[in-house]
Amino acid sequence: MRDLVKVACAVVAVAGLGCGGSGLRTLTAGDVGPIAPGTAVGALYSGSYTVTSGTVLGCRCRVGSCGTIHVIVGDTLGVVESDGALQISFASTGDACSGGIDADGTFSCGGTSPNATGTSYGLFDGQFHSSGTVPTFVGYTAEATLTTPTLDCDLRANETAQFVSAFAPTASSPPSPPAGWGLAGGT
């Protein structure tokens, strides 16, 4: 996986955000997984989603600047749901998270992204929405600890993504989602 920093930054694309922020925490491997499958049955929310908005709620950097972190509006999310298990990947960065989804669409998904200078961690909690049996959008909060050659930051952001299309069914297995986390920063 690529740097979670890019994912967290894409979720947090707000230039000029100052360092600091209440309620921020430094994530570890224990915070992001493993996350058990939920109570959902089927694959209602599987498909492609486009990030339509995002707001950085807080950022604290030990190295680098929060001003370089931003949400990547327009990023594509690949969502694969299978009987309570969930995987979300971000086309912009190649990162993904795994977790669980409940029958009401609420979910938790965590992931790690090792790189040359350490490991970045991401945790995503939110809810998928539908109109009957057609997905409409997903809203979530992203928490990340980004560790790259130019950043060491904790952040939190809200993000919304619109449903675009379902994956084409296959005879043998669910499709693999596109890669990526949706954050950019540190350059």
N, C-alpha and C positions, 0 to 999 in steps of 0.2 A: 504494500500500500504506500501511497505517497504521503507527504507530510500532512498531518491533521491540521497543521497550521493553516494550510491553504483552505481546508474545509472550514475551520473555525473562522478564519478571516473572511471567507466568502459569505458566511452566515452573518458576519459582523461588519460589512462594508460601510463604515462610517468614518470618513477622514476627519482628523482633528479631535477624535475622542480622547480625552485626557486619561492618564493612568489612574488607577484606583477604582473602587466599586464595592459596594456592600454586598454581602452574601456570596462573594466569589470564593472558590476553593481550588486548591491544587489537586487535580485528579490523579489517581493511580490506577494500576491494572485492576485492583480489587473493586474500584468504583464502576468500571465499564463492562465487567463480565466475569463469568458467564451470566447471561440473563435467560431465565427459563421461558419456554413458550407460554403463550397466554391461552385464553379460552375460545378464541375465534375458530370457526370451522370454515374451511374452503379457502378461496383466494380472491375475495371480492376486491381488495385494494391493490392487487398486483397491476403494474403498468408503469407508464412514463409520466412524470410530473415536471412542470417548469416552475422554478422559484420566481415568484412575482413580487415579493417584498421581504424586507428584513430590517431589524432594528437592534443595534447593540445596546444591551441593558447595562453592561459594566465590563471593564477591562482593567487588568493590573499587570504591568510588565516588570520583570526583574532585569531583563535585557531587551533592548529595542524599544519601540514606541507603539502605543495603542493606536496612534494616528495612521499606521500603515495597515491596520486590520479592517476588513470590510466584507460584507455579504456579497456573493456573486449573484446578483439578480440576473435571471435568464439561464442559470445553471440547470442541467437536467438531472433529475433523480430517477434512478431505476429502483422500483419497489417489487420485491418478491415476497408474497405471503403464502404460507402453506400450513393450514390447520394450526394456527397459533404461533408458528415460527415466522420471523420477519427478518428480511435483509434489505437495507437501503444502501445504495451506492451513489456516488456523486461524480458525474461525468467530467467536471472541471479538474479534479485532483486524483482520481483513481482510488480514493479511499472508500471504505464501506463500514457499516456497523451491522451487528447481528443482535437480535433480541426477541421479544415476544409482543403479541398483539391480542387484546381481548375482544370479545364479541361486540362491544360497544364502540370499537375503533381506537380505544386508547392504547398507547404503546410505549415501550422503552427499548432503546437500541444503543449499544455501546461498541466502541472499537478502539484499536490501537494502530499506530503508524510509526514503525521504527525508521530511523534515518541515521546519518553519519554522526550526529551530535547527541542522540538520545532517542526517546520515544515520546510521541505526542498521543494524547488520549482525548476521546470525544464521547459525550453522553447526550442522547437525544430523547426527549419525552414530549409526547403530544397526542393528537387525536386526528384520525382520518374521518372525513365526512362523506355522506352519499345522499343521493336523491333516489330512494328506493334501492334498486340493485345497481345503480350507476355511481361510481365514485365521482366526487366533485373537487375536493381539495383536502390538503393536510396542513395543520398548523402545529408548530412545535417550538420548544425551547431547546437551544443547543448550549451545552456547557463544554468547554474545551480547555485543556492545558496544552499549549503549543510549544514545542521545543524544536528549534531549527538552528542553523548556523547564525542567524541574525535575530531570533526572537526566543524569549522564554516568558510566556504570558499565560494568564488565566483569564477566561472571558465567558460571558453569557450573552446570548442573543435570542430574539424571537424571530421566527421565519414562517412564511406561508408559501405553499406551492400548489399550483392549479393542476388538476388531472388533465392529461393530454390524450392518452390512448392506452388501451389494454395491450398486453403482449400477445402476439399470435400464438395460439395453442400449439403444442407439440405432442407427438404420439408417446414419447418416452418420459419426459420430465419437464418441470417448469423451466422457463428461460432463465439464463443468467442475466442479472441486471447490468446495465452499463456501470462503469467505474466512476468514483469521485465523491468528494465531501462537500463542496460548495463554499469554501472559504479561501481567501487569499490575503497575503501580507508578508511583511518582512523584506520587501525588495525596495 
